[in-house]
Amino acid sequence: MEYVEWHTVADILDETAPNWEHAIKDIRKIGDIMTITVAITIDGVTREGLGTGRPLPRPASKRPGTTHSSVPR
C-alpha cells in the first residue's frame, strides 16, 4: 500500500463512516525521535496505531528571540 495523506483518509471516512472519530492518546519524545499514539474508532470498533518521526524545525518567526516572539501581546 502506498502512503495516503491523513486528510484524504478523513475525507473518505466522512463520506463512508460519518460517525468515525479519533483521539491522540500519547505524545512522547524519545531521544531525538517523537512518537504519537492515536486511536481511531469506526462503528464502535477502536484500533490504536503508533507513529514516529523527527520533529520539524520551528520556523524562524516562531523561535524565541525573533521579532515575532518579541511583539507585545
DRENVODREN-563851 format. One record per residue: residue number from 1; residue in three letters; x, y, z of N, C-alpha, C in turn. Coordinates in Angstrom, 2 decimals, padded with zeros to 5 digits, m for minus. Atoms other than C-alpha are relative to their C-alpha. Example, Ala and Ser with C-alpha at 12.3 -4.5 7.8 and 13.67 -1.06 7.14 Angstrom:
! DRENVODREN-563851
num, residuo, n.px, n.py, n.pz, ca.px, ca.py, ca.pz, c.px, c.py, c.pz
1, ALA, 000.89, m001.19, 000.00, 012.30, m004.50, 007.80, 000.90, 001.20, 000.00
2, SER, m000.82, m001.19, m000.06, 013.67, m001.06, 007.14, m000.77, 001.09, 000.73
This chain:
! DRENVODREN-563851
num, residuo, n.px, n.py, n.pz, ca.px, ca.py, ca.pz, c.px, c.py, c.pz
1, MET, 000.84, m001.17, 000.00, 000.00, 000.00, 000.00, 000.88, 001.24, 000.00
2, GLU, m000.72, m001.26, 000.04, 001.25, 003.46, m000.84, m000.47, 000.91, 001.13
3, TYR, 000.33, m000.98, m001.02, 001.27, 006.36, 001.62, m001.22, 000.82, m000.46
4, VAL, 001.19, m000.82, 000.27, m002.05, 008.21, 001.82, m000.01, 001.10, 001.05
5, GLU, 000.01, m001.11, m000.95, m002.23, 011.67, 003.39, m001.24, m000.07, 000.89
6, TRP, 001.06, 000.12, m001.00, m004.37, 011.97, 006.52, m001.29, 000.67, m000.44
7, HIS, 001.23, m000.70, 000.37, m006.81, 014.48, 005.04, m000.77, m000.76, m001.09
8, THR, 000.68, 000.84, 000.99, m007.56, 012.10, 002.14, m000.79, m001.09, 000.70
9, VAL, 000.69, 001.04, m000.77, m008.41, 009.34, 004.61, m001.19, 000.60, 000.74
10, ALA, 001.10, m000.64, m000.72, m010.53, 011.77, 006.68, m001.17, 000.30, m000.93
11, ASP, 001.07, m000.26, 000.97, m012.48, 012.78, 003.56, m000.77, m001.28, m000.35
12, ILE, 000.65, 001.28, 000.32, m013.17, 009.13, 002.69, m000.84, m000.47, 001.18
13, LEU, 000.76, 000.41, m001.19, m014.23, 008.36, 006.26, m001.24, 000.87, 000.19
14, ASP, 001.16, m000.89, m000.13, m016.51, 011.42, 006.34, m001.14, m000.45, m000.92
15, GLU, 001.02, 000.44, 000.96, m018.32, 010.03, 003.28, m000.55, m001.39, 000.32
16, THR, 000.41, 001.40, m000.14, m018.42, 006.33, 004.20, m000.35, m000.41, 001.43
17, ALA, 000.27, 000.33, m001.42, m018.49, 006.27, 008.04, m000.04, 001.30, 000.79
18, PRO, 000.04, m001.34, m000.60, m019.62, 009.72, 009.23, 000.08, 000.03, 001.53
19, ASN, m000.08, 000.01, m001.46, m019.64, 008.61, 012.88, 001.40, m000.35, 000.50
20, TRP, m001.37, 000.33, m000.42, m015.88, 007.92, 012.92, 000.55, 001.10, 000.89
21, GLU, m000.67, m000.98, m000.85, m013.71, 009.62, 015.50, 001.42, m000.46, 000.28
22, HIS, m001.37, 000.34, m000.35, m010.10, 009.76, 016.53, 000.41, 000.78, 001.25
23, ALA, m000.50, m000.65, m001.21, m008.15, 010.69, 019.65, 001.50, m000.22, 000.10
24, ILE, m001.42, 000.13, m000.28, m004.50, 011.38, 020.39, 000.13, m000.53, 001.42
25, LYS, m000.14, 000.65, m001.30, m003.58, 009.08, 023.25, 001.30, 000.37, 000.71
26, ASP, m001.28, m000.26, m000.63, 000.07, 009.93, 023.83, 000.95, 000.64, m001.01
27, ILE, m001.08, m000.58, 000.79, 002.91, 012.09, 022.51, 001.24, m000.01, 000.90
28, ARG, m001.24, 000.09, m000.79, 006.48, 011.42, 023.67, 001.21, 000.32, m000.85
29, LYS, m001.29, m000.21, 000.64, 009.98, 012.47, 022.85, 000.96, m001.04, 000.58
30, ILE, m000.97, 001.01, m000.42, 012.50, 009.63, 022.97, 001.29, 000.31, m000.75
31, GLY, m001.21, m000.47, 000.66, 015.95, 011.00, 022.27, m000.36, 001.11, m000.97
32, ASP, 000.36, m001.01, 001.00, 015.59, 012.94, 019.02, m001.16, m000.44, m000.88
33, ILE, 001.16, 000.52, 000.72, 012.52, 010.97, 017.88, m001.28, 000.33, 000.77
34, MET, 001.32, m000.20, m000.61, 008.89, 011.90, 018.55, m000.87, m001.20, m000.32
35, THR, 000.98, 001.06, 000.24, 006.22, 009.22, 018.95, m001.38, 000.55, 000.31
36, ILE, 001.39, m000.38, m000.25, 002.46, 009.65, 018.80, m000.85, m001.26, m000.11
37, THR, 000.95, 001.11, 000.02, m000.20, 007.09, 019.65, m001.38, 000.60, m000.24
38, VAL, 001.31, m000.51, 000.39, m003.58, 007.68, 018.02, m000.99, m001.16, m000.05
39, ALA, 001.06, 001.00, 000.09, m006.85, 005.76, 018.34, m001.04, 000.48, m001.01
40, ILE, 001.08, m000.31, 000.93, m009.47, 005.65, 015.59, m001.14, m000.98, 000.27
41, THR, 001.19, 000.82, m000.25, m013.00, 004.38, 016.15, m000.94, 000.15, m001.18
42, ILE, 000.96, 000.05, 001.10, m015.31, 003.33, 013.32, m001.06, m001.03, 000.37
43, ASP, 001.12, 000.88, m000.35, m018.73, 001.86, 014.07, 000.24, m000.77, 001.29
44, GLY, m000.20, 000.59, m001.32, m017.76, 001.19, 017.69, 001.24, m000.87, 000.14
45, VAL, m001.22, 000.80, m000.07, m014.51, m000.63, 016.86, 001.19, 000.96, 000.03
46, THR, m001.14, m000.90, m000.17, m011.34, 001.08, 018.09, 001.31, m000.74, m000.22
47, ARG, m001.34, 000.52, 000.22, m007.80, 000.47, 016.93, 000.98, 001.13, 000.28
48, GLU, m001.04, m000.99, m000.26, m004.61, 002.23, 018.02, 001.20, m000.24, m000.91
49, GLY, m001.20, 000.09, 000.81, m001.54, 002.99, 015.97, 001.06, 000.94, 000.55
50, LEU, m001.14, m000.77, m000.47, 001.90, 004.39, 016.68, 000.73, 000.57, m001.19
51, GLY, m000.79, m000.63, 001.05, 003.73, 006.88, 014.50, 001.27, 000.57, 000.61
52, THR, m001.26, m000.53, m000.47, 007.34, 008.01, 014.80, 000.61, 000.91, m001.05
53, GLY, m000.70, m000.86, 000.94, 009.47, 010.69, 013.24, 000.81, 001.05, 000.73
54, ARG, m000.79, m001.10, m000.56, 011.87, 013.53, 013.76, m000.82, 001.28, m000.08
55, PRO, 000.76, m001.26, 000.03, 010.34, 016.89, 014.69, 000.53, 000.92, m001.09
56, LEU, m000.39, m000.99, 000.99, 010.38, 019.57, 012.02, 000.57, 001.21, 000.72
57, PRO, m000.52, m001.22, m000.65, 012.46, 022.66, 012.80, m001.08, 001.07, 000.04
58, ARG, 000.97, m001.10, m000.12, 010.42, 025.61, 014.02, 000.38, 001.10, m000.97
59, PRO, m000.31, m001.14, 000.88, 010.13, 028.49, 011.55, 000.69, 001.10, 000.80
60, ALA, m000.75, m001.05, m000.69, 012.44, 031.39, 012.41, m000.93, 000.98, 000.71
61, SER, 000.92, m000.96, m000.60, 009.43, 033.60, 013.13, m000.61, m000.49, 001.30
62, LYS, 000.58, 000.54, m001.23, 008.35, 031.30, 015.98, 001.07, m000.30, 001.05
63, ARG, m001.06, 000.28, m000.95, 011.76, 030.90, 017.65, 000.12, 001.12, 001.02
64, PRO, m000.19, m001.05, m001.01, 012.37, 032.74, 020.92, 001.08, 000.97, m000.44
65, GLY, m000.98, m001.01, 000.32, 014.22, 036.00, 020.45, m000.16, 000.61, m001.38
66, THR, 000.22, m000.58, 001.31, 012.89, 036.72, 016.97, m001.08, 001.06, 000.09
67, THR, 000.98, m001.10, 000.01, 010.68, 039.64, 016.00, m001.39, m000.49, 000.39
68, HIS, 001.34, 000.51, m000.26, 007.53, 037.52, 016.12, m000.25, m000.17, 001.50
69, SER, 000.22, 000.27, m001.42, 008.02, 036.48, 019.73, 000.25, 001.21, 000.88
70, SER, m000.26, m001.18, m000.83, 009.09, 039.95, 020.88, m001.08, 001.06, m000.13
71, VAL, 001.10, m000.96, 000.15, 005.93, 041.76, 019.75, m000.88, m000.08, 001.24
72, PRO, 000.86, 000.04, m001.19, 003.90, 042.77, 022.85, m001.40, m000.54, m000.35
73, ARG, 001.34, 000.57, 000.21, 000.58, 040.96, 023.23, m001.01, 000.69, 000.86
